[in-house]
Structure formats: structure tokens, C-alpha cells
Amino acid sequence: MKFKTVLEGEQAVIYNYLGEGKLVIGPQRVFLFRETLKKLVRYTASQYEYLSIRDIDGIVTHKPGPCDIFLNPIKHESITVMNAIKLDANHMIVVYKRLKDSSVQRRIIQGPCVFVPEAEEWLHDFKWHGSDPDNKARMIPGQDKFQQLAAIPEQFYYNVKEVRTNDDTMITVKLMLFYQLKDIHKMLDTTHDPIADLINAMCADVISFVGKLSFVQFLSESEKLSHLTSYPQLDQWASRIGFQLQKIVFRGYHSSDQLQAMQNSAIESRTQLRLNTEIEGQKQLLADLRFSKEQERAKLRQEMELNKQAHVQRVEDMKQTHQLRLQTLQHEQSLAVREFMTVTRLEVKIAEDKHAIEHLTGLKDLNVDLTSYLASLQPARVSQELQVVKPSPHLVQTSC
């Protein structure tokens, strides 16, 4: 006999001596007499979780979070906290649900969303061919296991091995395929491993393409392996299983070591020849460029010399024209001065004559004998001539 306390937010089950139990929800204080108290475990789920509750009668229910529940052993067998499925915009899941008439319903859940399955639902588990972690061009059956299906373009590498040409050359063709899922219902109804189907169809097309060619022809036409038109079976099969081919890339090929060595040697020879041709072409272009530049410089020097001579000639012509114009101006000025002096002297002479006439007229009016006056103005006549002779020095000394 004793008292027990069940706190607020707790629950407990009290068992009597007969094994009968009853649920106690806190806060309570209970008295136990020949009884046992067992506190219950509380389970909580966040907004990204849910609780999977299995009752003792086998019924399973799912309770989306956020929520909490106590594991009541009288009612529940187990409670499990499960993570909800978070989908982004580029992924989807396939959900199956068992109906009451025992039939199964299938539906597609497209992201973005947080999906909580019901107890009667389960998800489709995909198990496809996947790339070998150690060799991305090698596909392993069942390697890629997932539940969320991508709705965006994807790609994978694959090497088609042991492909024989019509001249019995064994090669390995390296490819890269880009694809996108377009019809998920068609894919679910027609195949369980679409990657394997795509690989098989691609191998068939490659074998058909290479088998018609010799090794030399394959080298010249290998770029066609990057065209989707070279893969009719692959394109047909992809459409049949709900996929769309985006593009395919030919990544090269590999043959036997001996043939590969010969091919590498031939490639090196062709590359060296091409480099030599390009080098010689560059030399010729450089020589042509140098010659053309020299011609341009010579032409430019000639034009400069012609321009210089033309400039000198123009300057000389301008000098001669200026000198001729200057001489003409000087001559015209000299003539004008001479004419001016002549006119001036003539005017002075006329003025002097006029003054003399007026003077003589005035003298005549004064009864002056003009003849005597004019005669007095004339210079006197020479009446005798005196000659002075300087004596010689020796004659002077002798007389003394």
C-alpha cells in the first residue's frame, strides 16, 4: 500500500493483482493496494515526421506530425516515429494503395511537397542498372536503388564493347546518353529497368552501324554516332517505355593495344604533317605579308617624295609669281613717280614763266627799258685772260 503521483503531461497504467489495467492521466495522486503502476512512454513527431501506430489487434494507423501519443500497452503494440517524404519540384514518387475490395490503386505524387503515406499505402521501390563507382562507363544490374524518381534530364556513360567491323577489327565504342522521363505511367506498365532497355537498344544500333563499315570507314564516319538518326532502335524503344532522348555523344573508341599503337602512330604522323603544313603556310603568309608591307612602304616613300617635290615646285612658283608681281609693282611705281616729276617740273616751269612775264609786264608798265634790263641780267663777257704758271724747283735754286 502506497501513494503514487502521476504528473501533469504524463500517463500511466495501473495493473491490479488480476492483471487488469486502467489508464491514469496526470496530474493525479493514486493509492495503490495490491496494484502496480507503470508510466507510459511518450512519442512525439515534428512537422516533417509521422507516427506509425500498431494496435494489439493488428491495425496500423499513421498520424501526421506535429503530434504526440503515449504507448498504451492495453491498446498499442508499438509506436514508431517515421520520417515524412520530402519532395522537391524535380522529383516524384509512385504510391500504391490497397482498397477495401482488395484491389490496388496507383497514383503519382509530384513535388514539391511533404508526403505522409497512409497505413494502407506503400511506395514503389525502383531497382535499375547503375554506374559502377570505380568505373562510370560500366553498368551494374540493380546498382541504383531509389524511391524518388527524377523528372529532369539525366545522363549516363556506357562503353559498347567487342564491336566488330566488316574487316574483323574489334573495337570498343564509348558513348554518353542524355534522356528524360516523359510518361511515367507508360514506363511503369512496360518495363522494370528502363536503363537496361536503353543500353540494349543502344548496343544493337552501334553493332548495326559499325558492322557495315571497315575500320578506315568507321574512322571517317564516326562523327555520325553523335547523331540521334543513327539510333533508330534506341529512339523507338525509348518512346515505347515513356522516355525521350535528348542527345547522344560519341566519346571516342578503343581498339586492341597493337592496333591502338599503330593508330596513335598514324595520328601522330598526320598531326606532324598537318603542323608542318601549317608552319610552312604561316611562313609563306609571313613572307607575303613582309613583301606587301615593303611594297606599301616603298609606295609610301615614293608618294612622300612626289609630295615633297610638288611642294618645292609650288613654293618656287609662288616665289617667282611674287617676284614678278613685285617687279611689276616697282615698275608701275617708278613710272608713276617719273610721270609725277615730269608734270611737276612742267608746272614749275609754267609758273616761273608766268611769274617772269608778270614781272616784265610790271616793269614795262613802269616804263623800264626791258632790253637794257634783260641785257643786264646776262653774264658779262670775258675781256682778258690771265695764266698763272708755277715755277720749277731747280730753276728757283739756280737763281739764288
CORQUI-V884752 format. One record per residue. N is the residue number from 1. RES is the residue in one small letter. SS is DSSP state (alpha for helix, beta for strand, coil for the rest). Layout:
n->(N & N)
res->(RES & RES)
ss->(SS & SS)
This chain:
n->(1 & 2 & 3 & 4 & 5 & 6 & 7 & 8 & 9 & 10 & 11 & 12 & 13 & 14 & 15 & 16 & 17 & 18 & 19 & 20 & 21 & 22 & 23 & 24 & 25 & 26 & 27 & 28 & 29 & 30 & 31 & 32 & 33 & 34 & 35 & 36 & 37 & 38 & 39 & 40 & 41 & 42 & 43 & 44 & 45 & 46 & 47 & 48 & 49 & 50 & 51 & 52 & 53 & 54 & 55 & 56 & 57 & 58 & 59 & 60 & 61 & 62 & 63 & 64 & 65 & 66 & 67 & 68 & 69 & 70 & 71 & 72 & 73 & 74 & 75 & 76 & 77 & 78 & 79 & 80 & 81 & 82 & 83 & 84 & 85 & 86 & 87 & 88 & 89 & 90 & 91 & 92 & 93 & 94 & 95 & 96 & 97 & 98 & 99 & 100 & 101 & 102 & 103 & 104 & 105 & 106 & 107 & 108 & 109 & 110 & 111 & 112 & 113 & 114 & 115 & 116 & 117 & 118 & 119 & 120 & 121 & 122 & 123 & 124 & 125 & 126 & 127 & 128 & 129 & 130 & 131 & 132 & 133 & 134 & 135 & 136 & 137 & 138 & 139 & 140 & 141 & 142 & 143 & 144 & 145 & 146 & 147 & 148 & 149 & 150 & 151 & 152 & 153 & 154 & 155 & 156 & 157 & 158 & 159 & 160 & 161 & 162 & 163 & 164 & 165 & 166 & 167 & 168 & 169 & 170 & 171 & 172 & 173 & 174 & 175 & 176 & 177 & 178 & 179 & 180 & 181 & 182 & 183 & 184 & 185 & 186 & 187 & 188 & 189 & 190 & 191 & 192 & 193 & 194 & 195 & 196 & 197 & 198 & 199 & 200 & 201 & 202 & 203 & 204 & 205 & 206 & 207 & 208 & 209 & 210 & 211 & 212 & 213 & 214 & 215 & 216 & 217 & 218 & 219 & 220 & 221 & 222 & 223 & 224 & 225 & 226 & 227 & 228 & 229 & 230 & 231 & 232 & 233 & 234 & 235 & 236 & 237 & 238 & 239 & 240 & 241 & 242 & 243 & 244 & 245 & 246 & 247 & 248 & 249 & 250 & 251 & 252 & 253 & 254 & 255 & 256 & 257 & 258 & 259 & 260 & 261 & 262 & 263 & 264 & 265 & 266 & 267 & 268 & 269 & 270 & 271 & 272 & 273 & 274 & 275 & 276 & 277 & 278 & 279 & 280 & 281 & 282 & 283 & 284 & 285 & 286 & 287 & 288 & 289 & 290 & 291 & 292 & 293 & 294 & 295 & 296 & 297 & 298 & 299 & 300 & 301 & 302 & 303 & 304 & 305 & 306 & 307 & 308 & 309 & 310 & 311 & 312 & 313 & 314 & 315 & 316 & 317 & 318 & 319 & 320 & 321 & 322 & 323 & 324 & 325 & 326 & 327 & 328 & 329 & 330 & 331 & 332 & 333 & 334 & 335 & 336 & 337 & 338 & 339 & 340 & 341 & 342 & 343 & 344 & 345 & 346 & 347 & 348 & 349 & 350 & 351 & 352 & 353 & 354 & 355 & 356 & 357 & 358 & 359 & 360 & 361 & 362 & 363 & 364 & 365 & 366 & 367 & 368 & 369 & 370 & 371 & 372 & 373 & 374 & 375 & 376 & 377 & 378 & 379 & 380 & 381 & 382 & 383 & 384 & 385 & 386 & 387 & 388 & 389 & 390 & 391 & 392 & 393 & 394 & 395 & 396 & 397 & 398 & 399 & 400)
res->(m & k & f & k & t & v & l & e & g & e & q & a & v & i & y & n & y & l & g & e & g & k & l & v & i & g & p & q & r & v & f & l & f & r & e & t & l & k & k & l & v & r & y & t & a & s & q & y & e & y & l & s & i & r & d & i & d & g & i & v & t & h & k & p & g & p & c & d & i & f & l & n & p & i & k & h & e & s & i & t & v & m & n & a & i & k & l & d & a & n & h & m & i & v & v & y & k & r & l & k & d & s & s & v & q & r & r & i & i & q & g & p & c & v & f & v & p & e & a & e & e & w & l & h & d & f & k & w & h & g & s & d & p & d & n & k & a & r & m & i & p & g & q & d & k & f & q & q & l & a & a & i & p & e & q & f & y & y & n & v & k & e & v & r & t & n & d & d & t & m & i & t & v & k & l & m & l & f & y & q & l & k & d & i & h & k & m & l & d & t & t & h & d & p & i & a & d & l & i & n & a & m & c & a & d & v & i & s & f & v & g & k & l & s & f & v & q & f & l & s & e & s & e & k & l & s & h & l & t & s & y & p & q & l & d & q & w & a & s & r & i & g & f & q & l & q & k & i & v & f & r & g & y & h & s & s & d & q & l & q & a & m & q & n & s & a & i & e & s & r & t & q & l & r & l & n & t & e & i & e & g & q & k & q & l & l & a & d & l & r & f & s & k & e & q & e & r & a & k & l & r & q & e & m & e & l & n & k & q & a & h & v & q & r & v & e & d & m & k & q & t & h & q & l & r & l & q & t & l & q & h & e & q & s & l & a & v & r & e & f & m & t & v & t & r & l & e & v & k & i & a & e & d & k & h & a & i & e & h & l & t & g & l & k & d & l & n & v & d & l & t & s & y & l & a & s & l & q & p & a & r & v & s & q & e & l & q & v & v & k & p & s & p & h & l & v & q & t & s & c)
ss->(coil & beta & beta & beta & beta & beta & coil & coil & coil & coil & beta & beta & beta & beta & beta & coil & coil & coil & coil & coil & beta & beta & beta & beta & beta & coil & coil & beta & beta & beta & beta & beta & coil & coil & coil & beta & beta & beta & beta & coil & coil & beta & beta & beta & beta & coil & coil & coil & beta & beta & beta & beta & beta & beta & beta & coil & coil & coil & coil & beta & beta & beta & beta & beta & coil & coil & beta & beta & beta & beta & coil & coil & coil & coil & coil & beta & beta & beta & beta & beta & beta & beta & beta & coil & beta & beta & beta & coil & coil & coil & beta & beta & beta & beta & beta & beta & beta & beta & coil & coil & coil & coil & coil & beta & beta & beta & beta & beta & beta & beta & coil & coil & beta & beta & beta & coil & coil & coil & coil & coil & beta & beta & beta & coil & coil & beta & beta & beta & beta & beta & beta & beta & coil & coil & beta & beta & beta & beta & beta & beta & beta & beta & beta & beta & beta & beta & coil & coil & beta & beta & coil & coil & coil & beta & beta & beta & beta & beta & beta & beta & beta & beta & beta & beta & coil & coil & coil & coil & coil & beta & beta & beta & beta & beta & beta & beta & beta & beta & beta & beta & beta & coil & coil & alpha & alpha & alpha & alpha & alpha & alpha & alpha & coil & coil & coil & alpha & alpha & alpha & alpha & alpha & alpha & alpha & alpha & alpha & alpha & alpha & alpha & alpha & alpha & alpha & alpha & alpha & alpha & coil & coil & coil & alpha & alpha & alpha & alpha & alpha & alpha & alpha & alpha & alpha & alpha & alpha & alpha & coil & alpha & alpha & alpha & coil & alpha & alpha & alpha & alpha & alpha & alpha & alpha & alpha & alpha & coil & coil & beta & beta & beta & beta & beta & beta & beta & beta & beta & beta & beta & beta & beta & coil & alpha & alpha & alpha & alpha & alpha & alpha & alpha & alpha & alpha & alpha & alpha & alpha & alpha & alpha & alpha & alpha & alpha & alpha & alpha & alpha & alpha & alpha & alpha & alpha & alpha & alpha & alpha & alpha & alpha & alpha & alpha & alpha & alpha & alpha & alpha & alpha & alpha & alpha & alpha & alpha & alpha & alpha & alpha & alpha & alpha & alpha & alpha & alpha & alpha & alpha & alpha & alpha & alpha & alpha & alpha & alpha & alpha & alpha & alpha & alpha & alpha & alpha & alpha & alpha & alpha & alpha & alpha & alpha & alpha & alpha & alpha & alpha & alpha & alpha & alpha & alpha & alpha & alpha & alpha & alpha & alpha & alpha & alpha & alpha & alpha & alpha & alpha & alpha & alpha & alpha & alpha & alpha & alpha & alpha & alpha & alpha & alpha & alpha & alpha & alpha & alpha & alpha & alpha & alpha & alpha & alpha & alpha & alpha & alpha & coil & coil & coil & coil & alpha & alpha & alpha & alpha & alpha & alpha & alpha & alpha & coil & coil & coil & coil & coil & coil & coil & coil & coil & coil & coil & coil & coil & coil & coil & alpha & alpha & alpha & alpha & alpha & alpha & alpha & coil)
